[in-house]
Every structure is written in C-alpha cells, then in structure tokens.
C-alpha cells in the first residue's frame, strides 16, 4: 500500500511543475494562467527571475559555561526575631535582631545588618545583632551575608518592626488627689 501511495504522490508532484501561459485580451491587458488558452504563449522564465533563498549555515553554539552561584544560592537566611510588624516597647531604644543561616557561615564570609537600607554596626560572624538607642518609629531590617570582597552572597527578606519609646520631653501632668 505504501509503495503505491508513494508512486501516486511522485506523479502528482511531477505534474505540479506546469507551464505558465501569457496572452493579451482585446483591450490590450496582459494575462497569465497555468492552463493554455487560444493564442496564449508559453512563458520561459530565466534563472534570475526565480526565487532563490540562501540561508546561512546554522550556528552551532556550545553549551554555555555554568554561571557562578547566584545571590541567595549559597545560604538560606531569615530573621527569626522580632516577628514581622512586631511592636517593641523599649524606652532605651534597644532592639535585638536574631537571624538564622543555613549552612553555617564560611570562615571568609561575614554578616551585616541593614536598618532602613543603611549598614548598622560592624560586620560579624554571628546572626545576633544588638542595637541601642534606636529612634522610635517604623524600621526595616535585613541581614546580608558578604564575601571578603564585599560581594553579597545572600540576604534575608526585609522585616518591618515598630519601636515605641516614651518621649523624653514629656510634660508631667498633675494627678488628681482624692479627698
């Protein structure tokens, strides 16, 4: 069955290369057709009128070299305390930020704490940061792991914390005395 189908398809493709005919009608218009008409002439095409598309050879690209580990691939980090949007009440403005890091920090890597986008304090090896005399209000904290050259290796998601402090300039109010 397949050889017969193949033979029929080959005959159909051979007939597909039919000639083109040209004729001029009584009004002087030129017409073209693939079927012969009375007074039509077969048109011979020159090789330069045929569409010839030459594609450039395909470019074979070798597999790209492996990229170095991206930011966040080396360590998994998060802030464990205080919790997100926690309100801390401390009149001295003391806040302790505690983070976790997996795996353990390498010897040549350090941690820094960012408060409101600015590095706070010196770099250290432990993910526990004690801050003193922090202004009251909303603060955003982030811990980053850095290489010796300062390249960021990983970071925690930002953590928003609110600090409430009593006002230093508060005017004392008189307390009513009972009779």
Secondary structure, DSSP 8 states (H G I E B T S, - for coil): -HHHHHHHHHHHHHHTS--EEEEE-TTS-EEEESS--TT-EEE---GGGS--------------------TTSS-EEEEEES-TTEEEE-TT--EEEEEEEES---TT-EEEEEETTEEEEEEESSSEEEE-S--SEEEEEEEEEE-TT--EEEE---EEEEEE---TT----------
